Amino acid sequence: MQTFNWHGLIAGATGTGKTKTLQMITEKLSLNGVPALVMDIKGDLSGISQPGTLNPKIEDRIKLLVKIGNHANALRNCYQFQMSRV
């Protein structure tokens, strides 16, 4: 929080995560009691004050990430076991 300046600009090409970045920054500021004035020309942030809801795409992504996480944990455990035998 100490490194934020008074003004900021998020710019980039389509699909680079500008809106998500701005949402995350604004949320962190809000959680720390820092007011933020956010200007969004396209209106992508118009619902930011409302709680989010899950949709099938998000639920599928969560399941995939959990599956990937489980595989990564299994691989890490195998690696650690093998390394403990060396």
C-alpha positions in Angstrom: 0.0 0.0 0.0 2.9 2.3 0.7 4.1 2.2 -2.9 0.9 3.4 -4.5 1.1 6.8 -6.1 -1.8 9.3 -6.2 -2.5 8.6 -9.9 -2.3 5.6 -12.1 -2.9 4.5 -15.6 -3.5 0.9 -16.8 -3.1 0.6 -20.6 -2.6 -2.3 -22.9 -3.9 -4.2 -25.9 -7.2 -6.1 -25.9 -7.2 -9.2 -23.7 -4.1 -8.3 -21.6 -5.9 -8.2 -18.3 -6.4 -4.5 -17.8 -9.9 -4.8 -16.3 -9.0 -7.7 -14.0 -5.9 -5.8 -12.8 -7.9 -2.7 -12.1 -10.5 -4.8 -10.2 -7.8 -6.4 -8.1 -6.2 -3.1 -7.3 -9.5 -1.4 -6.5 -10.5 -4.3 -4.2 -7.2 -4.2 -2.3 -7.5 -0.5 -1.8 -11.1 -0.9 -0.6 -10.1 -3.6 1.9 -7.5 -1.2 3.3 -10.0 1.6 3.6 -8.5 3.6 0.8 -11.1 5.3 -1.5 -10.5 5.0 -5.2 -12.0 6.9 -8.1 -12.0 4.6 -11.1 -12.8 5.7 -14.6 -13.8 3.1 -17.1 -14.8 4.4 -20.6 -16.3 1.1 -21.8 -18.3 0.4 -18.7 -16.6 -3.0 -17.9 -16.5 -2.1 -14.2 -20.1 -1.0 -13.9 -21.0 -4.0 -11.6 -17.8 -3.9 -9.5 -19.8 -2.8 -6.4 -21.9 -6.0 -6.5 -20.8 -9.4 -5.2 -19.7 -11.8 -8.0 -21.5 -15.0 -8.8 -20.3 -18.3 -10.2 -21.1 -19.4 -13.7 -20.4 -22.7 -15.4 -17.2 -21.4 -17.1 -15.8 -20.4 -13.7 -16.8 -23.6 -12.0 -15.2 -25.6 -14.8 -12.0 -23.6 -14.4 -12.0 -24.1 -10.7 -12.3 -27.9 -11.1 -9.4 -27.9 -13.7 -7.2 -25.9 -11.4 -7.9 -28.2 -8.4 -7.1 -31.2 -10.6 -3.9 -29.6 -11.8 -3.1 -28.7 -8.2 -3.7 -32.3 -7.1 -1.3 -33.6 -9.9 1.3 -31.0 -8.9 1.1 -32.1 -5.2 1.5 -35.8 -6.2 4.5 -35.0 -8.4 6.1 -33.0 -5.6 5.5 -35.8 -3.1 7.1 -38.3 -5.4 10.1 -36.0 -6.0 10.5 -35.4 -2.3 10.3 -39.1 -1.6 12.9 -39.9 -4.2 15.2 -37.2 -3.0 14.9 -38.5 0.6 16.3 -41.8 -0.6 19.4 -40.3 -2.2 
